[in-house]
Amino acid sequence: MGQLHEDVPARIAWLGRASGGSALLGGKGAGLDQLIRLGADTPPGFCLTTEAFAYQLGEEAARVARADEPAERERLLAALSAPLRPPLGDELAAAVAQLVALGSGDAALAVRSSAVGEDGRSASFAGIHETELGLSADQVDAAVRRCWASLLSERAVGYRRIRGLSMADASMAVVVQLLVPAEAAAVVFTRHPVTGRDDRIVVNAVRGFGEALVSGEVTPHMAVLDKASLTLEEEDGDALTRDALLRLAGIGLELERSFGQPVDLEAALAADRWYILQARPITT
């Protein structure tokens, strides 16, 4: 493992020792920072913060509040797609090099959007913003800019409008992590997402990476367990062994206790070990 250097103030923060909360890290980044502090098996990474987003926009940042107007959105997208402003490009490259050094040296990376308000109690933004997997170090820069741009997609702006969320509060951080070479991926709800029953845990799983699961592209292995005994009440599928399923359900219960409320979490299984990729309060 390589040694992590001091964070670049405000613009880059390492997960597990960041200090700015969701306003700086976005919802996903803040959740991952908390998971690492709780001792969860979560891949190492850093967050290009909302300060970096604002820095890239410069004087255009004030226009985000009017991003539901097509002309304003085009102007913002042009600024976000431009080469990173100095010295941000060098700061990002240095952080990526540190992160790769923590892996095998040629480790693949995951780049994920982390909007302010994402994974919160009132809105999840699930599937709304950009996620890119299996990237090399030299692909991260462009992926970051695509994640920024996804804040201003018609889908994202429309979601905010429907949820009554002002664009004046919109901002985007970006999480960069080592990629787990997933043999299987799962989403766990420690409260039944359909019936609302607090005495049930629901697990949906697929073989391989979890993007198809989160986006609803495939029919998952589905299991419903009694929360008190972890006995199976329903099951359909074979993506997970019984042992892997029960271990994951147990992790879900531990995180529910840590968060103090029901959660949904995303996890990846590699070499018979579960890695927690995301955890958030279950939204209504």
SVG drawing of the C-alpha trace seen along z (x, -y; Angstrom):
<svg xmlns="http://www.w3.org/2000/svg" viewBox="-47 -35 51 57">
<polyline fill="none" stroke="black" stroke-width="0.4" points="0.0,0.0 1.3,-3.5 1.2,-6.4 -1.5,-9.0 -0.4,-12.6 -2.2,-15.6 -5.4,-16.6 -5.4,-19.5 -7.5,-21.9 -11.2,-21.8 -10.9,-20.5 -9.8,-16.9 -10.7,-15.0 -9.8,-11.3 -12.7,-9.2 -12.6,-8.2 -10.9,-11.4 -12.8,-14.2 -14.2,-17.0 -16.8,-18.8 -19.9,-16.5 -22.4,-16.3 -22.2,-19.9 -18.6,-19.3 -18.6,-15.6 -22.2,-15.2 -24.5,-12.5 -22.7,-9.5 -19.2,-10.7 -20.5,-11.6 -22.0,-8.2 -18.8,-6.4 -16.8,-8.6 -19.1,-7.5 -18.9,-3.9 -15.1,-3.9 -15.2,-5.6 -17.6,-2.9 -15.1,-0.2 -17.0,1.1 -15.1,3.0 -15.3,0.1 -12.8,-0.4 -10.4,-3.3 -10.8,-6.4 -11.1,-10.2 -13.7,-12.8 -13.3,-15.6 -15.4,-18.0 -18.1,-20.5 -15.4,-23.2 -13.7,-21.6 -17.0,-21.8 -17.3,-25.4 -13.7,-26.1 -14.1,-24.6 -17.1,-26.7 -15.5,-29.9 -17.7,-32.9 -20.3,-30.7 -21.1,-29.0 -23.8,-31.5 -25.7,-30.3 -26.4,-26.8 -29.5,-28.2 -30.9,-28.9 -29.9,-25.6 -33.5,-24.6 -33.2,-27.2 -31.7,-25.5 -29.4,-28.4 -28.0,-28.6 -27.5,-24.8 -25.6,-24.8 -23.2,-27.5 -22.6,-25.6 -22.0,-22.3 -19.4,-24.0 -17.5,-25.2 -17.7,-21.7 -16.5,-19.9 -13.5,-22.2 -10.0,-21.0 -9.6,-21.2 -8.5,-24.6 -4.9,-24.8 -3.9,-23.5 -6.9,-21.2 -5.8,-18.9 -2.5,-18.3 -4.1,-17.9 -6.5,-15.2 -3.6,-13.4 -1.6,-13.3 -4.6,-11.9 -5.3,-9.2 -1.6,-8.2 -1.8,-7.8 -5.0,-5.8 -3.6,-3.4 -0.5,-2.9 -2.8,-1.6 -3.9,1.2 -1.9,3.4 -0.4,0.6 -2.6,1.3 -5.9,1.3 -9.1,0.4 -11.0,-2.5 -14.7,-3.5 -15.8,-7.1 -19.2,-8.0 -21.3,-11.2 -22.1,-12.5 -24.6,-15.3 -25.5,-17.4 -28.8,-15.9 -28.1,-12.5 -28.8,-9.4 -30.6,-11.7 -33.8,-11.1 -36.0,-13.0 -34.4,-12.0 -32.1,-9.2 -31.3,-10.2 -30.8,-6.5 -29.7,-6.0 -30.0,-9.7 -26.3,-10.7 -23.3,-9.3 -21.3,-6.2 -18.3,-4.8 -16.5,-1.6 -13.4,0.2 -11.4,-2.9 -7.7,-3.4 -5.9,-6.3 -5.7,-8.3 -9.5,-8.0 -10.5,-9.5 -10.2,-13.2 -12.8,-12.9 -15.1,-10.7 -15.0,-13.4 -16.2,-16.0 -19.0,-13.7 -20.1,-13.2 -20.2,-16.9 -22.3,-17.3 -24.8,-14.7 -26.0,-17.1 -27.4,-19.2 -28.9,-16.5 -32.6,-16.9 -33.3,-13.8 -31.6,-15.2 -33.1,-18.7 -36.5,-17.1 -36.1,-14.9 -35.3,-18.0 -38.3,-19.8 -40.6,-16.9 -39.1,-16.6 -39.4,-20.3 -35.6,-20.7 -34.2,-24.1 -31.3,-24.2 -29.9,-27.0 -28.9,-24.2 -27.5,-21.9 -23.8,-21.0 -21.7,-18.0 -18.8,-16.1 -17.3,-13.1 -16.0,-9.9 -13.0,-8.0 -12.3,-4.6 -10.5,-1.4 -12.9,0.9 -13.9,4.2 -13.6,7.0 -17.1,8.2 -18.2,11.8 -21.6,10.8 -23.4,7.6 -26.3,6.9 -28.7,4.3 -30.0,4.9 -33.0,3.2 -33.3,3.6 -37.0,2.6 -39.2,4.2 -39.2,1.6 -42.7,2.6 -44.7,3.5 -42.8,1.3 -42.4,4.2 -39.6,3.4 -39.2,7.1 -38.1,8.1 -34.8,7.8 -34.9,7.9 -31.8,8.8 -31.6,8.4 -28.4,9.8 -26.9,10.5 -23.7,12.1 -21.0,9.6 -21.1,5.9 -24.2,4.2 -25.0,1.5 -27.5,3.7 -29.2,4.4 -29.4,0.8 -30.8,-0.3 -33.3,2.5 -31.9,4.1 -31.9,7.7 -34.2,9.8 -32.2,10.4 -31.9,13.2 -34.4,12.1 -34.6,13.2 -36.7,12.1 -35.5,12.9 -37.0,12.6 -35.0,9.8 -34.9,11.5 -33.8,15.0 -32.4,14.4 -34.5,17.4 -35.5,17.3 -39.2,16.4 -39.0,16.2 -36.3,16.8 -36.0,16.9 -32.6,17.1 -29.2,18.5 -26.7,15.6 -25.6,16.0 -24.8,19.0 -26.8,19.3 -23.7,18.5 -23.0,15.3 -26.6,14.3 -26.7,14.7 -23.4,12.9 -24.6,10.0 -27.9,9.8 -25.9,9.7 -23.9,6.8 -27.1,5.0 -28.3,5.4 -25.0,4.1 -25.2,1.0 -28.8,0.4 -27.8,0.3 -24.9,-2.0 -27.1,-4.4 -29.9,-4.2 -32.6,-3.5 -33.4,-1.2 -30.9,-1.5 -30.4,-0.3 -26.9,0.6 -25.0,1.7 -22.4,4.4 -20.0,6.3 -18.6,9.8 -15.0,10.6 -12.9,13.5 -15.7,14.5 -15.6,11.1 -18.3,8.5 -17.4,4.9 -19.9,2.1 -20.1,-0.4 -22.9,-2.6 -25.3,-2.9 -28.1,-5.4 -31.3,-5.8 -34.3,-4.3 -36.3,-7.2 -40.0,-7.2"/>
</svg>
